[in-house]
Amino acid sequence: TSTFFGALNNLIKSLLSAYPGKPVLVCTPMQSKEAYTENVADPLAALLAKGDGDKLTLQLRAEAIRAKCRQYGVPCLDLFNASGINGVDASGVYYRSGDSLHPSAAGQLRLASLIQAELEKLFTV
């Protein structure tokens, strides 16, 4: 549990053990306002090239979450790559004023609609 991968492994296994037969949804974090400037073309290769003590960018943390979800067959809502929230939005409409991470009311509504749609898919029988 001393690495990000190890902690994710522990978290997902614990959720699956604690709630057998129940749907589990994991979400990646959305991009921070400047995260796009550090993004790499092949995040999985960049992630696998890192050592245990290396710092992970937000993109690589999102990729680690996606990889662990694939390993366990757990649905993953990729807010980092597919939410449409990123720092390219010069007006900052999706971020709180003066904040480069937390969503504004508009950002919260966007995230809520994406998460709601994903939860509805999971709970539709």
CYANA upper distance limits for C-alpha pairs under 8 A (distance plus 0.5 A):
  1 THR  CA      5 PHE  CA      8.29
  1 THR  CA      6 GLY  CA      5.00
  1 THR  CA      7 ALA  CA      5.02
  1 THR  CA     10 ASN  CA      7.44
  2 SER  CA      6 GLY  CA      6.92
  2 SER  CA      7 ALA  CA      7.32
  3 THR  CA      7 ALA  CA      6.61
  3 THR  CA     52 ASP  CA      6.62
  3 THR  CA     53 GLY  CA      7.95
  4 PHE  CA      8 LEU  CA      6.65
  4 PHE  CA     61 ARG  CA      8.19
  4 PHE  CA     64 ALA  CA      8.40
  5 PHE  CA      9 ASN  CA      6.55
  5 PHE  CA     64 ALA  CA      7.09
  5 PHE  CA     68 LYS  CA      8.15
  6 GLY  CA     10 ASN  CA      6.69
  7 ALA  CA     11 LEU  CA      6.58
  8 LEU  CA     12 ILE  CA      6.57
  8 LEU  CA     65 ILE  CA      7.54
  8 LEU  CA     68 LYS  CA      7.51
  9 ASN  CA     13 LYS  CA      6.57
  9 ASN  CA     68 LYS  CA      7.30
 10 ASN  CA     14 SER  CA      6.45
 11 LEU  CA     15 LEU  CA      6.69
 12 ILE  CA     16 LEU  CA      6.66
 12 ILE  CA     69 CYS  CA      8.39
 12 ILE  CA     72 TYR  CA      8.35
 13 LYS  CA     17 SER  CA      6.54
 14 SER  CA     18 ALA  CA      6.41
 15 LEU  CA     19 TYR  CA      6.46
 15 LEU  CA     24 VAL  CA      8.04
 16 LEU  CA     20 PRO  CA      6.09
 16 LEU  CA     21 GLY  CA      8.46
 16 LEU  CA     22 LYS  CA      8.45
 16 LEU  CA     24 VAL  CA      8.03
 23 PRO  CA    122 LEU  CA      7.13
 23 PRO  CA    123 PHE  CA      8.15
 24 VAL  CA     74 VAL  CA      7.07
 24 VAL  CA     75 PRO  CA      7.43
 25 LEU  CA     74 VAL  CA      7.21
 25 LEU  CA     75 PRO  CA      5.78
 25 LEU  CA     76 CYS  CA      6.39
 25 LEU  CA     77 LEU  CA      7.71
 25 LEU  CA    119 LEU  CA      8.22
 26 VAL  CA     65 ILE  CA      8.44
 26 VAL  CA     69 CYS  CA      8.02
 26 VAL  CA     74 VAL  CA      7.87
 26 VAL  CA     75 PRO  CA      6.88
 26 VAL  CA     76 CYS  CA      5.31
 26 VAL  CA     77 LEU  CA      6.77
 27 CYS  CA     65 ILE  CA      8.41
 27 CYS  CA     76 CYS  CA      5.92
 27 CYS  CA     77 LEU  CA      5.11
 27 CYS  CA     78 ASP  CA      6.36
 27 CYS  CA     79 LEU  CA      6.98
 28 THR  CA     62 ALA  CA      5.62
 28 THR  CA     65 ILE  CA      6.91
 28 THR  CA     66 ARG  CA      7.91
 28 THR  CA     76 CYS  CA      7.78
 28 THR  CA     77 LEU  CA      6.94
 28 THR  CA     78 ASP  CA      5.66
 28 THR  CA     79 LEU  CA      5.87
 28 THR  CA     80 PHE  CA      6.36
 29 PRO  CA     58 LEU  CA      8.30
 29 PRO  CA     62 ALA  CA      7.02
 29 PRO  CA     78 ASP  CA      8.19
 29 PRO  CA     79 LEU  CA      6.32
 29 PRO  CA     80 PHE  CA      6.02
 30 MET  CA     79 LEU  CA      5.32
 30 MET  CA     80 PHE  CA      4.64
 30 MET  CA     81 ASN  CA      8.09
 30 MET  CA     83 SER  CA      7.41
 30 MET  CA     85 ILE  CA      7.17
 30 MET  CA     86 ASN  CA      8.16
 31 GLN  CA     35 ALA  CA      6.17
 31 GLN  CA     36 TYR  CA      7.72
 31 GLN  CA     58 LEU  CA      7.75
 31 GLN  CA     59 GLN  CA      8.18
 31 GLN  CA     79 LEU  CA      8.17
 31 GLN  CA     80 PHE  CA      5.61
 31 GLN  CA     81 ASN  CA      8.30
 31 GLN  CA     85 ILE  CA      6.92
 31 GLN  CA     86 ASN  CA      5.85
 31 GLN  CA     87 GLY  CA      7.94
 31 GLN  CA    101 LEU  CA      8.02
 32 SER  CA     36 TYR  CA      8.46
 32 SER  CA     58 LEU  CA      8.44
 32 SER  CA     86 ASN  CA      7.02
 32 SER  CA     87 GLY  CA      7.20
 32 SER  CA    100 SER  CA      6.22
 32 SER  CA    101 LEU  CA      5.10
 32 SER  CA    102 HIS  CA      8.30
 33 LYS  CA     86 ASN  CA      6.13
 33 LYS  CA     87 GLY  CA      4.30
 33 LYS  CA     88 VAL  CA      8.07
 33 LYS  CA     92 GLY  CA      8.49
 33 LYS  CA     95 TYR  CA      8.03
 33 LYS  CA    100 SER  CA      5.19
 33 LYS  CA    101 LEU  CA      6.58
 34 GLU  CA     38 GLU  CA      8.26
 34 GLU  CA     86 ASN  CA      7.94
 34 GLU  CA     87 GLY  CA      5.59
 34 GLU  CA     88 VAL  CA      8.39
 34 GLU  CA    100 SER  CA      7.79
 35 ALA  CA     39 ASN  CA      7.15
 35 ALA  CA     58 LEU  CA      7.34
 35 ALA  CA     59 GLN  CA      7.79
 35 ALA  CA     86 ASN  CA      7.90
 35 ALA  CA     87 GLY  CA      7.43
 36 TYR  CA     86 ASN  CA      7.28
 36 TYR  CA     87 GLY  CA      7.06
 36 TYR  CA     88 VAL  CA      8.03
 38 GLU  CA     57 THR  CA      8.04
 38 GLU  CA     59 GLN  CA      8.43
 39 ASN  CA     43 PRO  CA      8.23
 39 ASN  CA     59 GLN  CA      6.71
 40 VAL  CA     46 ALA  CA      8.15
 42 ASP  CA     46 ALA  CA      6.90
 43 PRO  CA     47 LEU  CA      6.41
 43 PRO  CA     59 GLN  CA      7.60
 43 PRO  CA     60 LEU  CA      6.48
 43 PRO  CA     63 GLU  CA      6.88
 44 LEU  CA     48 LEU  CA      6.62
 44 LEU  CA     60 LEU  CA      7.96
 44 LEU  CA     63 GLU  CA      6.79
 44 LEU  CA     64 ALA  CA      8.23
 45 ALA  CA     49 ALA  CA      6.69
 46 ALA  CA     50 LYS  CA      7.17
 46 ALA  CA     60 LEU  CA      7.98
 47 LEU  CA     56 LEU  CA      8.24
 47 LEU  CA     60 LEU  CA      6.25
 47 LEU  CA     63 GLU  CA      7.94
 47 LEU  CA     64 ALA  CA      7.74
 50 LYS  CA     54 ASP  CA      6.42
 56 LEU  CA     60 LEU  CA      6.13
 56 LEU  CA     61 ARG  CA      6.59
 57 THR  CA     61 ARG  CA      6.78
 58 LEU  CA     62 ALA  CA      6.68
 59 GLN  CA     63 GLU  CA      6.72
 59 GLN  CA     80 PHE  CA      7.67
 60 LEU  CA     64 ALA  CA      6.59
 61 ARG  CA     65 ILE  CA      6.80
 62 ALA  CA     66 ARG  CA      6.80
 62 ALA  CA     78 ASP  CA      8.16
 62 ALA  CA     80 PHE  CA      7.05
 63 GLU  CA     67 ALA  CA      6.60
 64 ALA  CA     68 LYS  CA      6.69
 65 ILE  CA     69 CYS  CA      6.64
 65 ILE  CA     76 CYS  CA      8.41
 66 ARG  CA     70 ARG  CA      6.70
 66 ARG  CA     76 CYS  CA      6.84
 66 ARG  CA     78 ASP  CA      7.97
 67 ALA  CA     71 GLN  CA      6.72
 68 LYS  CA     72 TYR  CA      6.87
 69 CYS  CA     73 GLY  CA      6.23
 69 CYS  CA     74 VAL  CA      5.26
 69 CYS  CA     75 PRO  CA      6.96
 69 CYS  CA     76 CYS  CA      6.70
 70 ARG  CA     74 VAL  CA      6.87
 70 ARG  CA     75 PRO  CA      8.32
 77 LEU  CA    115 ILE  CA      8.06
 77 LEU  CA    118 GLU  CA      7.77
 78 ASP  CA     82 ALA  CA      6.29
 78 ASP  CA     83 SER  CA      7.82
 79 LEU  CA     83 SER  CA      5.15
 79 LEU  CA     84 GLY  CA      8.49
 79 LEU  CA    111 LEU  CA      8.40
 80 PHE  CA     85 ILE  CA      8.27
 83 SER  CA    110 ARG  CA      8.15
 83 SER  CA    111 LEU  CA      7.50
 83 SER  CA    114 LEU  CA      7.92
 85 ILE  CA     89 ASP  CA      8.18
 85 ILE  CA     94 TYR  CA      6.98
 85 ILE  CA    107 GLY  CA      7.91
 87 GLY  CA     92 GLY  CA      7.71
 89 ASP  CA     93 VAL  CA      7.69
 89 ASP  CA     94 TYR  CA      8.45
 92 GLY  CA     96 ARG  CA      8.11
 92 GLY  CA     97 SER  CA      8.03
 93 VAL  CA    104 SER  CA      7.52
 93 VAL  CA    106 ALA  CA      7.24
 93 VAL  CA    107 GLY  CA      7.77
 94 TYR  CA    103 PRO  CA      5.99
 94 TYR  CA    104 SER  CA      5.75
 94 TYR  CA    105 ALA  CA      7.96
 94 TYR  CA    106 ALA  CA      6.09
 94 TYR  CA    107 GLY  CA      4.64
 94 TYR  CA    108 GLN  CA      8.27
 95 TYR  CA     99 ASP  CA      6.82
 95 TYR  CA    100 SER  CA      6.84
 95 TYR  CA    101 LEU  CA      7.08
 95 TYR  CA    102 HIS  CA      6.23
 95 TYR  CA    103 PRO  CA      4.80
 95 TYR  CA    104 SER  CA      5.10
 95 TYR  CA    107 GLY  CA      6.89
 96 ARG  CA    100 SER  CA      7.85
 96 ARG  CA    101 LEU  CA      8.31
 96 ARG  CA    102 HIS  CA      6.50
 96 ARG  CA    103 PRO  CA      6.08
 96 ARG  CA    104 SER  CA      4.83
 96 ARG  CA    105 ALA  CA      8.33
 97 SER  CA    104 SER  CA      8.10
103 PRO  CA    107 GLY  CA      5.19
103 PRO  CA    108 GLN  CA      6.15
104 SER  CA    108 GLN  CA      6.53
105 ALA  CA    109 LEU  CA      6.72
106 ALA  CA    110 ARG  CA      6.77
107 GLY  CA    111 LEU  CA      6.68
108 GLN  CA    112 ALA  CA      6.43
109 LEU  CA    113 SER  CA      6.68
110 ARG  CA    114 LEU  CA      6.96
111 LEU  CA    115 ILE  CA      6.58
112 ALA  CA    116 GLN  CA      6.35
113 SER  CA    117 ALA  CA      6.66
114 LEU  CA    118 GLU  CA      6.87
115 ILE  CA    119 LEU  CA      6.61
116 GLN  CA    120 GLU  CA      6.56
117 ALA  CA    121 LYS  CA      6.89
118 GLU  CA    122 LEU  CA      6.91
119 LEU  CA    123 PHE  CA      6.63
120 GLU  CA    124 THR  CA      6.39
